Amino acid sequence: LAKFVLCSGRGDKREMELLRAWCNEELRLSRPVRSFEADFRNGLLIGEILHKYGLLDDLHAMARGDRPHAMIKNFNALQPAPRKLNITLDSGVANQIMAEKPGVATTSWATSTARRV
């Protein structure tokens, strides 16, 4: 989690490569991360990261699909974890992640976490 926290949030190429390597090589998520926007849009991989660090209890409550209902369900299931880190993951940020707005999936979490740690 430290590598995710230490990312400055600027999203420069080197940081994104380090973050991608951490997700793919160290965390070994259920699928490889190629594009943070596309791969994090349904919230499942964010949930897997939080679950690996004991911040999300019930990973089985999350859906694998990319249909709107599944994405909303996943982001609702994520809500307790950011609160443990004093991060607000409001509906506006969740909607931007679901819409694959560039940089939101990485910078929102990284900068919010860095400010609070």
Long-range contacts (C-beta under 8 A, 24 or more apart in sequence): 1-49, 1-53, 4-49, 4-109, 4-110, 4-113, 5-110, 5-113, 5-114, 5-117, 6-110, 6-114, 7-106, 7-107, 7-110, 7-114, 8-110, 8-111, 8-114, 9-106, 9-107, 9-110, 9-111, 9-114, 10-107, 11-102, 11-103, 11-106, 11-107, 16-106, 19-106, 23-49, 27-52, 36-105, 36-106, 37-100, 37-101, 37-102, 37-103, 37-104, 37-105, 38-100, 40-97, 40-105, 40-106, 41-66, 41-71, 41-97, 41-98, 41-99, 41-100, 41-105, 42-66, 42-70, 42-71, 42-74, 42-98, 43-71, 43-74, 43-75, 43-77, 43-78, 43-94, 43-97, 43-98, 44-74, 46-78, 46-97, 46-105, 46-109, 47-74, 47-77, 47-78, 47-81, 50-78, 50-81, 55-81, 55-84, 55-85, 56-80, 56-81, 68-98, 71-98, 82-112, 85-113, 85-116, 85-117, 86-116, 87-112, 87-113, 87-116, 88-112
